[in-house]
Amino acid sequence: MAKQIKLAAQARTGLGRSAVTKLKMQGLVPAVVYGAKQEAEHLQLSAREIDNVLAHATGEHFLVELEVGGAANRLALVQEVQHHPVTRKVLHVDFHAVAADELLHAAIIVETTGEAAGVKTGGGILEIQIHELEVECLPKDLPDVIRLDVSALNIGDAIHVKDVQLPEGVKARADGELTVLRIAPPTVVVEVAPVAAAAAAGPEVIKEKKADEKETK
């Protein structure tokens, strides 16, 4: 089950580019929380605090208890985090408000444990084709990560979505036949012998002089 993290926030009144610039100068990050049963609410977070929370999180989809001013804490899922493309600083955070009895959808990171037999002894290659698996569950059942033991896999073996053992109360939303990972055979490099330049160019063609061509001096 995902651990719920407390995150302080304040209501945000200023909107627009100039307001966001002022927030950044104050070490704050703009955010919004929305849900099916409430209007979007604009918030601001401490940049240092959200950086610290993200640094210790397995992925970017996790539950938090938002402490907005003096109001009662509310449960929310971190839905999207926007980063600066160069500095990777957090630019904006989207939260999705959830209720304890509400089914939620989240993409959970897939991690592997162990070393596949086909990799260790056969030189195979572990290919992970689904790095995040979208699941459906109640907030209390949301896992931090999905771990798959690949130790027994040989070359040609694969794990499909239907093979993933999810915690009780958690359901995968992807097609069960999709491949999560597989052990591919080793790559074979075929060396081609260099071709002699003369042979590559082909035989030289000598054109016969025409009879009426005369050598001039």
Residue pairs with C-beta under 8 A, 6 or more apart in sequence:
1 140
1 141
1 142
1 143
1 144
1 167
2 62
2 63
2 139
2 142
2 143
2 144
3 62
3 63
3 144
4 63
4 64
4 65
4 75
5 53
5 57
5 62
5 63
5 64
5 65
6 64
6 65
6 67
6 73
7 45
7 49
7 50
7 53
7 64
7 65
7 66
7 67
8 45
8 46
8 49
8 67
9 31
9 43
9 44
9 45
9 66
9 67
9 68
10 43
10 44
10 68
10 69
11 41
11 42
11 43
11 44
11 68
11 69
12 19
12 23
12 30
12 31
12 42
12 43
12 44
13 42
14 22
14 23
15 42
20 30
23 29
23 30
23 44
24 47
27 46
27 47
27 48
28 44
28 45
28 46
28 47
29 44
29 45
29 46
29 47
29 50
29 90
29 91
29 92
29 93
30 42
30 43
30 44
30 91
30 92
30 93
31 42
31 43
31 44
31 45
31 92
31 93
31 94
31 95
32 40
32 41
32 42
32 43
32 92
32 93
32 94
32 95
33 40
33 41
33 43
33 66
33 74
33 76
33 94
33 95
33 96
33 97
34 40
34 41
34 94
34 95
34 96
34 97
35 96
35 97
35 98
37 97
38 97
41 68
43 66
43 68
43 95
45 93
47 89
47 90
50 90
50 93
51 90
53 64
54 60
54 81
54 90
58 109
58 144
58 145
59 107
59 108
59 109
59 132
59 144
59 145
60 78
60 80
60 81
61 77
61 78
61 79
61 106
61 107
61 108
62 77
62 78
62 142
62 144
63 75
63 76
63 77
63 78
63 98
63 139
63 142
64 75
64 76
64 77
64 78
64 95
65 73
65 74
65 75
65 76
66 73
66 74
66 75
66 76
66 95
67 73
68 74
74 97
75 97
75 98
75 99
75 100
75 139
76 95
76 96
76 97
76 98
77 95
77 96
77 98
77 104
77 106
77 139
77 142
78 93
78 94
78 95
79 94
79 95
79 96
80 93
80 94
81 90
81 92
81 93
81 94
82 90
82 91
82 92
82 93
83 89
83 90
83 91
84 91
96 104
98 104
98 139
99 139
100 138
100 139
100 140
101 138
102 138
102 139
103 136
103 137
103 138
104 136
104 137
104 138
104 139
104 142
105 134
105 135
105 136
105 173
106 134
106 135
106 142
107 132
107 133
107 134
107 135
108 132
108 133
108 134
108 135
108 142
108 143
108 144
108 145
108 146
109 131
109 132
109 145
109 146
110 128
110 130
110 131
110 132
110 133
110 145
110 146
110 148
110 180
110 181
111 145
111 146
111 147
111 148
112 126
112 128
112 147
112 148
112 149
112 150
112 181
113 147
113 148
113 149
113 150
113 151
114 149
114 150
114 151
115 150
115 151
116 124
116 126
116 150
116 151
116 152
116 153
116 154
116 157
116 183
117 151
117 152
117 153
117 154
118 124
118 153
118 154
118 155
118 156
118 157
118 183
119 125
119 126
119 183
122 154
122 155
122 185
122 186
123 186
124 154
124 155
124 183
124 184
124 185
124 186
125 183
125 184
125 185
125 186
125 187
126 150
126 181
126 183
126 184
127 181
127 182
127 183
127 184
128 180
128 181
129 178
129 179
129 180
129 181
129 182
130 161
130 174
130 178
130 179
130 180
130 181
133 146
133 161
133 164
133 172
133 174
133 180
134 172
134 173
134 174
135 142
135 143
135 166
135 170
135 171
135 172
135 173
136 170
136 171
136 172
136 173
137 169
137 170
137 171
138 169
140 169
141 167
141 168
141 169
141 170
142 170
143 166
143 167
143 170
146 164
146 166
148 159
148 164
148 180
148 181
150 159
150 181
150 183
153 159
153 183
154 183
155 183
155 184
155 185
156 182
156 183
156 185
157 182
157 183
158 179
158 180
158 181
158 182
158 183
159 179
159 180
159 181
159 182
160 176
160 177
160 178
160 179
160 180
161 172
161 174
161 175
161 176
161 177
161 178
161 180
162 176
162 177
163 180
164 172
164 180
166 172
